[in-house]
Amino acid sequence: MGLSLAVALLSTSAMAQEAAAPAGPTLTKEAKEAAAKVYFQRCAGCHGVLRKGATGKNLEPSWSKKDKDGKVTEGGTLKLGQSRLEKIIAYGTDGGMVNFDDILSKDEIRDVATYIQMTPDVPPEWGMKDMTASWKLVVPPDKRPTKQMNKINLQNIFSVTLRDAGEVALIDGDTKQIVERVKTGYAVHISRLSASGRYVYVIGRDGLLSLIDLWMEKPQVVAEIKTGLDARSVDTSKFKGFEDKYAVAGSYWPPQYVIMEGDTLKPLKIVSTRGMTVDGEYHPEPRVASIVSSIIKPEWVINIKETGQILLVDYSDIKNLKTTTIESAKFLHDGGWDVTKRYFLVAANASHKVAVVDTKEGKLAALVDTKKIPHPGRGANFTHPKYGPVWATGHLGDSVITLIGTDPEKHPDQAWKVVEELKHHGAGNLFVKTHPKSGNLWADAPQNPEKDIAESVAVYDLKDLTKPPEIINIAKLAGLPESKATKRAVQPEYSESGDEVWISLWAGKTEPSAIVVLDDKTRKLKAVVKDPKLITPTGKFNVHNTQHDIY
């Protein structure tokens, strides 16, 4: 499985720090190791391995910065102090940080608060030698089936992240039964489909990339590789003639991406993303956020979080790799295609903007100002009754759903502008979702610190957006045991046919969770998927919708 970032955080600079006199709060070796693990699992995604901040605040012990007028601002975790840090971690913030008082113990909260007042450790690199040593070809391509060997409706399979179990559950959308639980990396961030729909690529936050073959009698991992020590993104080559020839995965640490053989995951080329930001400053940790694959060119759109640079990587000749670098805004996160698959819209969430890339022309089409911290997931495409085609995003830091016009040909006055803001039932949104066969838009708010809001979703009528949304408390429908802990309703996902919406209830790792299935038209309960081994289900990815970028 390779070296974990939680351990690696301690392996490079800890010895030097232990030899020096402590300059601030300290922890025992055992407590520091435990706190580093919690930080990696719960905090590094938003705040960074080096704690310089991105979606979340800078968590260095002390920092200073100059604004454009030369005014110096100073801050840091040492300035905030132990007591205030513990309260922030425990109770969250209105800006989109979730409360951890029902996730972490009081001792864990105390030690993490102390840990982030200590000097960040710098983990080791992860190059071709390490990557190749981690690569496992479990079943070679010539030993795999030549046709589907099971009777599952593969187009309606859901690949469901079991966050704290280090697994994905493959759930049959027709029968609502778990087909297989597959051991993968920790906290799988995303499942992506091969162009053919045969393979599922899943990547965990520990950097482990697993390739699952759905054609096997029992779908299983046929290849795996550790692409880094912390990762979030993966996709394949989808342009005609290159279908699944290559796979690409991006890392948070080390900041780089790797190109691999699509059907074996053999590593072929590693490209570093360290460099200058759009502000002209060097950044040591420009993490690879989302990656999407174009169907109109042999290109990947690779978004570099801290630098605000969007890379269009031409994979037609990886020996002589050509890259177009597009300046947008910090800090790039996630996004999705417009309905034509020409324009890619991505949140620069800590800049409160959405960047629009014209992949046909290879340039930035617009930077759209939004409310605080847009977080679209893939976003949602639909035709607005007044403004024509739009793309929607929710926000971690504001209780609105933003609609952006996406049709510069027939609706030029609305193109790349915020045409409407729908009132949401609370800030803390992670995902919005609709379907071409649906008349609804679904939106969650799992990062909201209020229990009732976090356990509910909002449903908007796309034919009449003047109506307030219907608010549904998903936790109350599941029939799970009552507890003080919040059961966060997260990521509405449609079935292949667009008539069902699946919503995860993300409870604590020692508490029962569930997936609630609702009828899209009537909002009536259709099923509750429960299983003792359905541990902290979060992201769900329907094979058909993910394969064809339907959202």
LINUR-V798934 format. One record per residue. RES is the residue in three letters. PSI is psi in degrees with one decimal (none if undefined). Layout:
BEGIN
<<RES	PSI> <RES	PSI>>
END
This chain:
BEGIN
<<MET	-18.5> <GLY	-178.9> <LEU	131.7> <SER	149.8> <LEU	-34.5> <ALA	-39.1> <VAL	-40.6> <ALA	-30.8> <LEU	-25.0> <LEU	-11.3> <SER	-20.7> <THR	-52.7> <SER	-4.3> <ALA	-38.8> <MET	-41.1> <ALA	-38.0> <GLN	-37.0> <GLU	-28.3> <ALA	-22.4> <ALA	158.3> <ALA	135.0> <PRO	135.1> <ALA	0.0> <GLY	-155.7> <PRO	147.2> <THR	162.1> <LEU	155.8> <THR	163.1> <LYS	-43.8> <GLU	-43.3> <ALA	-36.2> <LYS	-40.9> <GLU	-42.3> <ALA	-41.6> <ALA	-37.5> <ALA	-38.0> <LYS	-44.2> <VAL	-42.0> <TYR	-45.0> <PHE	-45.1> <GLN	-35.1> <ARG	-22.6> <CYS	-34.8> <ALA	-29.2> <GLY	-39.3> <CYS	-33.2> <HIS	-12.6> <GLY	150.4> <VAL	-42.8> <LEU	1.5> <ARG	25.8> <LYS	-5.6> <GLY	157.2> <ALA	-100.2> <THR	-40.2> <GLY	174.1> <LYS	159.3> <ASN	128.4> <LEU	27.1> <GLU	152.4> <PRO	-39.5> <SER	147.0> <TRP	160.3> <SER	149.3> <LYS	153.4> <LYS	140.0> <ASP	-177.0> <LYS	-18.6> <ASP	3.1> <GLY	2.6> <LYS	132.0> <VAL	129.6> <THR	136.4> <GLU	150.1> <GLY	-164.9> <GLY	165.3> <THR	-30.2> <LEU	-36.0> <LYS	-37.4> <LEU	-41.0> <GLY	162.1> <GLN	-50.0> <SER	-45.1> <ARG	-38.4> <LEU	-41.6> <GLU	-39.8> <LYS	-40.9> <ILE	-45.3> <ILE	-41.9> <ALA	-44.2> <TYR	-5.4> <GLY	-172.6> <THR	161.7> <ASP	-13.2> <GLY	1.3> <GLY	-5.0> <MET	128.8> <VAL	155.4> <ASN	141.3> <PHE	9.5> <ASP	-19.7> <ASP	9.2> <ILE	-42.9> <LEU	152.6> <SER	166.0> <LYS	-37.1> <ASP	-40.0> <GLU	-42.6> <ILE	-44.7> <ARG	-46.3> <ASP	-35.0> <VAL	-38.9> <ALA	-38.9> <THR	-44.0> <TYR	-42.4> <ILE	-3.0> <GLN	-5.6> <MET	158.7> <THR	128.6> <PRO	138.7> <ASP	146.9> <VAL	114.0> <PRO	166.7> <PRO	169.6> <GLU	174.1> <TRP	92.2> <GLY	-166.3> <MET	-36.8> <LYS	-46.6> <ASP	-42.6> <MET	-44.6> <THR	-38.8> <ALA	-27.7> <SER	-13.6> <TRP	131.0> <LYS	117.6> <LEU	94.1> <VAL	-45.8> <VAL	109.9> <PRO	154.5> <PRO	-37.0> <ASP	-6.4> <LYS	1.4> <ARG	162.4> <PRO	151.8> <THR	-3.9> <LYS	167.8> <GLN	126.1> <MET	1.9> <ASN	172.9> <LYS	21.9> <ILE	142.5> <ASN	89.9> <LEU	-25.9> <GLN	-18.3> <ASN	24.7> <ILE	143.7> <PHE	125.1> <SER	111.7> <VAL	124.9> <THR	123.7> <LEU	88.8> <ARG	-57.1> <ASP	-3.2> <ALA	-12.8> <GLY	40.5> <GLU	164.7> <VAL	143.0> <ALA	127.1> <LEU	112.4> <ILE	129.6> <ASP	116.4> <GLY	-22.9> <ASP	-45.5> <THR	-13.9> <LYS	24.4> <GLN	146.1> <ILE	117.3> <VAL	-43.7> <GLU	144.3> <ARG	125.1> <VAL	127.8> <LYS	125.7> <THR	-158.9> <GLY	170.9> <TYR	136.5> <ALA	61.7> <VAL	126.2> <HIS	-34.8> <ILE	148.6> <SER	128.8> <ARG	152.2> <LEU	147.6> <SER	161.4> <ALA	-31.8> <SER	-19.3> <GLY	2.4> <ARG	-41.2> <TYR	142.5> <VAL	126.8> <TYR	120.6> <VAL	135.5> <ILE	132.1> <GLY	165.8> <ARG	-10.3> <ASP	7.3> <GLY	-0.4> <LEU	122.5> <LEU	126.1> <SER	137.6> <LEU	116.0> <ILE	128.7> <ASP	112.1> <LEU	-13.5> <TRP	-17.9> <MET	156.8> <GLU	-43.4> <LYS	109.3> <PRO	134.8> <GLN	168.2> <VAL	126.6> <VAL	-11.0> <ALA	151.3> <GLU	157.8> <ILE	145.7> <LYS	106.5> <THR	-12.3> <GLY	-166.1> <LEU	-11.7> <ASP	126.9> <ALA	164.3> <ARG	-22.4> <SER	148.6> <VAL	149.1> <ASP	176.2> <THR	175.4> <SER	130.1> <LYS	-6.3> <PHE	147.7> <LYS	129.0> <GLY	-15.9> <PHE	14.7> <GLU	114.2> <ASP	17.8> <LYS	-38.2> <TYR	155.7> <ALA	153.6> <VAL	137.1> <ALA	140.9> <GLY	147.8> <SER	148.4> <TYR	-39.6> <TRP	132.4> <PRO	156.8> <PRO	100.3> <GLN	168.8> <TYR	156.0> <VAL	136.9> <ILE	132.7> <MET	165.6> <GLU	134.5> <GLY	-32.2> <ASP	-5.1> <THR	-20.5> <LEU	15.4> <LYS	126.1> <PRO	136.0> <LEU	-37.0> <LYS	134.4> <ILE	133.6> <VAL	123.0> <SER	149.8> <THR	7.8> <ARG	142.8> <GLY	-157.3> <MET	146.1> <THR	173.4> <VAL	-16.0> <ASP	-1.7> <GLY	21.2> <GLU	142.4> <TYR	138.9> <HIS	129.9> <PRO	-7.7> <GLU	57.6> <PRO	96.6> <ARG	147.1> <VAL	116.4> <ALA	-117.0> <SER	151.7> <ILE	131.7> <VAL	156.9> <SER	127.7> <SER	148.0> <ILE	-2.8> <ILE	-10.8> <LYS	158.3> <PRO	70.4> <GLU	149.8> <TRP	143.7> <VAL	112.8> <ILE	120.6> <ASN	123.8> <ILE	112.7> <LYS	-64.8> <GLU	-29.6> <THR	-21.7> <GLY	18.7> <GLN	135.3> <ILE	123.5> <LEU	128.3> <LEU	105.3> <VAL	115.3> <ASP	112.4> <TYR	11.8> <SER	-21.9> <ASP	89.3> <ILE	-15.7> <LYS	-30.1> <ASN	68.8> <LEU	128.3> <LYS	130.5> <THR	129.6> <THR	124.6> <THR	121.0> <ILE	124.0> <GLU	129.7> <SER	-104.7> <ALA	154.3> <LYS	151.9> <PHE	116.0> <LEU	141.7> <HIS	-98.4> <ASP	164.3> <GLY	-173.5> <GLY	174.6> <TRP	152.9> <ASP	177.7> <VAL	-23.9> <THR	-12.4> <LYS	18.7> <ARG	-40.0> <TYR	134.2> <PHE	128.3> <LEU	125.6> <VAL	140.2> <ALA	126.5> <ALA	79.0> <ASN	-38.3> <ALA	-9.8> <SER	-4.9> <HIS	46.6> <LYS	160.3> <VAL	125.3> <ALA	138.0> <VAL	122.4> <VAL	127.2> <ASP	99.5> <THR	-19.7> <LYS	-44.0> <GLU	-15.5> <GLY	44.5> <LYS	167.0> <LEU	127.5> <ALA	-33.4> <ALA	157.5> <LEU	116.4> <VAL	123.9> <ASP	135.3> <THR	-178.4> <LYS	-176.3> <LYS	127.8> <ILE	71.3> <PRO	140.5> <HIS	86.5> <PRO	-13.8> <GLY	-124.2> <ARG	-8.3> <GLY	-169.6> <ALA	133.0> <ASN	132.3> <PHE	169.3> <THR	117.0> <HIS	138.4> <PRO	-21.8> <LYS	-39.1> <TYR	1.4> <GLY	-157.7> <PRO	130.6> <VAL	163.1> <TRP	136.8> <ALA	146.5> <THR	146.3> <GLY	-171.9> <HIS	141.2> <LEU	-32.3> <GLY	8.8> <ASP	150.0> <SER	56.7> <VAL	155.3> <ILE	120.5> <THR	131.7> <LEU	126.2> <ILE	128.0> <GLY	139.4> <THR	19.9> <ASP	85.0> <PRO	-13.4> <GLU	-52.9> <LYS	-19.0> <HIS	60.5> <PRO	-29.6> <ASP	-23.0> <GLN	-11.1> <ALA	129.3> <TRP	35.8> <LYS	151.4> <VAL	112.2> <VAL	-22.6> <GLU	150.8> <GLU	119.4> <LEU	134.1> <LYS	123.1> <HIS	164.0> <HIS	-0.6> <GLY	158.3> <ALA	175.6> <GLY	21.7> <ASN	140.7> <LEU	-35.4> <PHE	140.1> <VAL	150.2> <LYS	139.9> <THR	-171.5> <HIS	145.5> <PRO	-26.9> <LYS	7.2> <SER	154.6> <GLY	18.9> <ASN	156.8> <LEU	124.8> <TRP	141.4> <ALA	135.9> <ASP	-179.9> <ALA	50.5> <PRO	-18.7> <GLN	4.3> <ASN	135.7> <PRO	-13.9> <GLU	124.9> <LYS	-49.3> <ASP	-37.5> <ILE	-44.8> <ALA	-26.3> <GLU	1.9> <SER	161.5> <VAL	159.5> <ALA	140.4> <VAL	120.5> <TYR	139.8> <ASP	111.5> <LEU	-15.7> <LYS	-19.5> <ASP	85.4> <LEU	0.5> <THR	-18.5> <LYS	142.5> <PRO	150.7> <PRO	156.1> <GLU	126.2> <ILE	125.1> <ILE	121.5> <ASN	104.4> <ILE	-36.1> <ALA	-36.4> <LYS	-21.4> <LEU	-17.1> <ALA	-21.6> <GLY	27.6> <LEU	159.5> <PRO	142.6> <GLU	142.6> <SER	164.1> <LYS	-23.5> <ALA	144.3> <THR	131.7> <LYS	95.0> <ARG	124.5> <ALA	118.8> <VAL	143.0> <GLN	81.7> <PRO	134.5> <GLU	130.9> <TYR	152.7> <SER	169.3> <GLU	-43.5> <SER	-10.2> <GLY	13.9> <ASP	-8.2> <GLU	150.9> <VAL	126.3> <TRP	131.2> <ILE	128.9> <SER	143.9> <LEU	109.9> <TRP	96.6> <ALA	-176.4> <GLY	159.4> <LYS	-13.0> <THR	5.7> <GLU	152.5> <PRO	137.6> <SER	179.5> <ALA	167.0> <ILE	124.9> <VAL	128.9> <VAL	122.9> <LEU	150.5> <ASP	126.9> <ASP	-38.2> <LYS	-44.8> <THR	-16.6> <ARG	16.2> <LYS	148.7> <LEU	128.4> <LYS	-35.8> <ALA	155.6> <VAL	117.9> <VAL	113.7> <LYS	148.2> <ASP	138.0> <PRO	-24.7> <LYS	6.4> <LEU	77.0> <ILE	122.2> <THR	63.8> <PRO	134.6> <THR	-96.7> <GLY	140.6> <LYS	134.7> <PHE	107.1> <ASN	132.5> <VAL	-52.8> <HIS	-48.1> <ASN	-36.5> <THR	-41.4> <GLN	-38.6> <HIS	12.5> <ASP	53.1> <ILE	116.1> <TYR	none>>
END
